[in-house]
Amino acid sequence: MVENNIAIAFTFVAYLLLMLVIGIIAYKRTTNLSDYILGGRSLGPWTSAISAGASDMSGWLLLGLPGAAYVSGISASWIAIGLLIGTWLNWLIVARRLRLYSFKASDSLTLPDFFAKRFRDNTQLLRVISAVFILLFFLFYTSSGLVAGGKLFETVFGYDYTIAVTIGTVAIISYTFFGGFLAVSWTDLIQGLMMAAALLIVPVIAFMDIGSTGAGEALAAQSEHMLSWFRDASTGEALTFVGIVSSLAWGLGYFGQPHILARFAAIRSEREIPAARRIAVTWSALTLVCAVAVGLLGVGFIERELGDGETIFMIMVNAIFHPVIAGVLLAAILAAVMSTADSQLLVSSSALTDDFYKALLRKDAGETELVWVGRFAVIGIAILAYLLALNPDSNVLGLVSYAWAGFGAAFGPALIMALFWRRMNQWGALAGIIVGGVTVVVWAELSGGLFDLYEIVPGVIFAYIAIVVASLATSAPSEEITAEFDTFDQP
């Protein structure tokens, strides 16, 4: 437990109240399902860019990545490099085309909805199976956020882990339940700016305190490999080619993350995407570099006997700053946790509401009914993720890596091909989603990953192969489908 937590508690309460007020304001602007799921496609470049980044990075950015750098040295940065490249390519390749095409395809509100309407799938197989994978992998992803929140409240206030996870879950549910996508996006903008500010301030002040000489001596005393890109400082072993590829492959996951893709579909105009891309890439570069710096500089502040490396950011904040300032900076972790978990809950809720309830059970359901079904789905999904998060030994990075790979392999290849290959048909899309998702699950269970290769790599490769083979082995898409596709043939 950190010291002087009364001032920190006051800061946390004020922050949570602000998020709830935003949720209530968004509630008044949410009148139909499109508002609840995509905010009426009204996001500006700053909101879409920062909320996409904040919903992407989550508590991993302030807990997992600094912890990895603290333990393994700068070699942990390969993941960050892959993520930065993935962010840029996702905004460059996917954003504009998805914004246009999702609207053209009967104003598709969710990723499963887009696949179903893009390929005129009257069987609803594409929609239902896509929704199943969304719900499966988001349980792990949302759970990782709740674990991070639990570690935050446990470390800061000394709460029992179960109580800490419960507090975090209730806080996230509160404004997501009422405000939907607008509340999530507006709060994510604030939370993303808080995350960037905190990650910039902490290493700068730490570096000013110990200086370059002190930092270098501390790193050298810990291990001669702390600043080696090709050796793990915790073991001294050289990184393998497969290990580096696996880390860089995190960038592949971006193309299939439903909560990030939702920001592309919700941006106000495709003309604002270049500005949003510059903002998103700048934000990602700043936060990733600073997160690694926190872990490296933490070696000079905290003894190596620290039990959980993922708490290094919290411990440093408490050691360096006045309790009031520490409260603001630690609230950034809560912001990181909430900005991702709320987006994941909303996408999962959308899958249940639009892709199960409306598509299969109540095709004539009214807008008000669907909005309320979505709200109660948020509670149900949060409870399941909460139960999964109750294990105090859960690792944030481990949970995120599994879910990230699942989405990247199941939806990334299918979406890229759906946007850029006119010969693709519904069977190709279905094959790609199933093969990609199942490969991740099976590969991850093979002794923790066959050949130590991150499961997203084989998942993406096999998914692309399945899409091409299944599409070419079955009938070509109808003229109606190809004619619609051809209107987007020029990026």
C-alpha positions, 0 to 999 in steps of 0.5 A: 500500500502506498502512503498518504492515500487519503489525498489520493482517494479524494483525487480518485473520487473526483475523477470517478464523479467526472466520468459519471457526469460525462456518462449522464450528459451522453445519456441525454444524447443517446436516443437510438441504437446507432447513437448507443453503438457508434455515437451517431458517427459524429466523432471529430479527429481528436476524439476518434484518435485519442479514444482509439489509442486509449481503448487500445493500450489499456492498463497494459501501457502503464503496468505491463510494458513498464513492468516488462522493461523493468525486468527484461530491459530495453529488449521489451521494446520490440512489442512497442515497435510492433504496436507503433507500426501497426497503429500507423498502418491501421489508420493508413490502410483500414480507417478511410475505407472502413468508414465509407464501406460500413456506411455504404453497407446499409449503415453497419453498426458492428463488425459482424453486421458489416461482414453480414451486409458486405457479403449479403449473408442471409444465413446469419452464420457470419454474423453469429460466429463473428459475435461468438468470437467477440464475446469469447476473446473480450471476456479475457480482454475485459478481464485483463482490465479488471485485473489491472484495476484490482492491482491499482486499488490493492497497491494504492489503498491496501484493499483485499484483491477481491474488493479492489476488483469489485470497485473497479468493475462497478466504476466502469459499468456506471458510465458505460451503462448510461452513456454508451459510445459517446460516453466511452469516447468522450471519457477515453479522450480525457483518459488518453490525455491523462495517460500521456501526461502521466507517462511523460511527467514520471520519467522526466522527473525521475531522470532529473532526480537521478541524472544520466550518470545515476541511471546508467550506473543503476542499469549497469549494476543490475545487468550488463544487458539492460540496454541490449536490444537482443538480450533479455536482462532478466536471464542474460539469454539472447533473444531468438529470431522467433522471439523478436518476430513474435514481439513485432507481430503484436502490430498485426493485431490492430487490423482485427480489434473491434473496439479500435475499428469502431472509432474508424466507423464512427468518425464524422467524415473520411476527410478528417482521417489524415489528421486523426492518423497524425494525432494517433501515431504521435500519441502512441509513439509518445506513450510507448517510449515513455512507458519503456522509460518508466521501467528502465528508470525504475531500476534506479528507484526501486530495489529488484526485490519488488514482488510484482514488476507490473506495479513499478509505475505506481511505486515510482509515482508514490516515491517521487511526488506529493500525495496530491500530484501522485493521486492525479498521476495514479488516476491515469492508471484508472483512466487506462483501465477504464478506457479499454474496459468500457470500450470492450464492454460496449462492443460485447454489448453491441454484439449481443444486442445487434448480432444476437438479439435483433438478428435472431430473436427480435428482428422487429425490436424498437430502438428504445428496447434495443438500447436497454438490451444493450445496457443490461448486456453491459452488466451481464458481460461485466459480471462474467469478466469480473468472475474471470478476474478474481484470480489474484495471480492473473497477469495483465500482459498474459491476458491481453496477449491472448485476446489480442491474438484472437481478435487479430487472427480472427478478424484482421485478415477477414476485414483486410480482404473484405475491404480490398479483394473483390473476389472474396465471398461469404464462405471465404470470410467465414473460413478466415474468421473460424480458422484464424480464431481456432488457430490462436486457441489451439496454438496457445494450448500447445505447450504454451505456444509451439516453437515459442511463436506468438499465436497471432503469427500462425493464426493470421497466416492460416486465416489468409490461406483459408480465405483465398482457398474457400473463396476460390473453391466456391461461387464468385460473389454476385454482381450486386456485391461486386458492383458495390465493392467497385465503388471503393476500388480506389482508396 
